[in-house]
Amino acid sequence: MSIEYIPQMFWVQIGDLEVPDKMPTFILKYTGKINIALGKPASQSTTWRNFSASRANNGNRASHFSSGSCSHTEHETTNWWQVDLQGMYSIASVFIVNRDTQITGYYGYFLQDIEVHVFQEAPSSGLPNGTVCATHIPAMGANATLQCEAPVIGRYLRIYRRSSETVETPKLVFCEVEVYGRPVTTCGGMWG
Ligand SMILES: [Ca+2]
């Protein structure tokens, strides 16, 4: 014996239409809490060993250096990490997971003097000449949210670290970079 469930449906008249009154209703509310950097094409100024840029937006917040989930540049005067969001977004904030959260007193300086820049076109040089979204001067702890002073519209997000006299030759190490914002839609096509 089997039991078959047959949902009961009632019909109501709305104007000239007869429609079911038990239609499931879904309300999609965009909260801006979707990580728009996840899995998008990532690059960095240089790569130390096999600590590729894509490790910083692979969705894994593991912060141990040997976890295989952190990016790492070579030691440079100025270095950067970038993600192509593959579309135009109004970017509101960036969440960064630093290396080795249990000993950030030491590794915090890896993320000192960093700037988040946003570009609408792919940057053509290594210069930090985008629109500044946020700046973080002091050494960062285990992780931090960098809130843009005002939302910045763009497709490419690049995080720079400049050399500082207070620390050794800089490098950029990210165990995760999450970007939060809203898609920017434009009207066009046949409806102009
Ligand atoms: Ca990661």
Residues whose N, C-alpha, C, O or C-beta is under 5 A from the ligand:
A	BS01	CA	R55 A56 N57 N58 G59 N60 R61 S69 C70 C175 E176
